[in-house]
Structure formats: C-alpha cells, structure tokens
C-alpha cells in the first residue's frame, strides 16, 4: 500500500508540473502573437482573435483547475493520514494503559 501511495504522490507532482509548463508555454505563445507576429505584419481580426482568446483562457482554466485539485487532494490526504496516526496513537495508549492495569492487578493477587 505504501508503494501505491508513493506513486500517487509522484503522479500528482507530475500533473502539477505539467500544468505549470502548459501555462508557461501559453504565456510564450501569447508573447509570440502579441509582439513578434505584429512586427511581421499581423493584422488584428476578430476571426482569429476570439478563437485564440478562447483557447488561451481554456488552457489557463484547465491548468489552474489541475493545480488546485492537486493541492487540495494533497492537503486532504495529509489531514487524513495525520488523523489516522492520531487515532492509532490514542488506541495504542489505551492498550498500553489497560495492559499496565492488568499487570498491576496480577501482581497484587
């Protein structure tokens, strides 16, 4: 189970990294369109601008969604693991205290 948990962490890290790389690539593409191509004579037109803006917004929305989901899942997973560890620790303390009481009763009998 621990190996699957470790693989899950790496998959989440890979997803977050891919999202960041996608956003950086979208920024670079935006710079190419808004700076370089205008220097080569690109003429603004709604025919290409609206699909371009839609695609850029979609890239950023999906990348942010992926990043937020990855972070939220990691936070949730960390909280669950901590609560399970705390419950296990409390159960262990109860077992130890009951065993120590039993051994005291046996010694007095």
MOLINLIN-V465017 format. One record per run of one state. SS is the DSSP state (H for helix, E for strand, C for the rest). FROM is the first residue (numbers start at 1). LEN is the number of residues. If there is no record, write none. Layout:
# MOLINLIN-V465017
ss: (SS | SS)
from: (FROM | FROM)
len: (LEN | LEN)
This chain:
# MOLINLIN-V465017
ss: (C | H | C | H | C)
from: (1 | 2 | 40 | 46 | 109)
len: (1 | 38 | 6 | 63 | 1)
